[in-house]
Amino acid sequence: MDQITEIRIEEVFDEENDQHYYWIYYFKNEEVKIIGKSSVKPQCYKQTARYVK
C-alpha cells in the first residue's frame, strides 16, 4: 500500500513577477508529488470514513 505521509499547501508571493498563488503537493513513498498551482486558496477539511463488515 502507498504511504502518503504529508500534504502541504504553500502560499507564494512572487514579487519579481507580481504573482500570488498556492502550491499544493504531497509526499508519497518519500517522493514529492505536485498536485497543482492555484490562484485561489484551497479549502481544507478532514473527513473520516469507517467501514464495518
Secondary structure, 3 states (H helix, E strand, C coil): CCCEEEEEEEEEEECCCCEEEEEEEEEECCEEEEEEEECCCCCCCCCCCCCCC
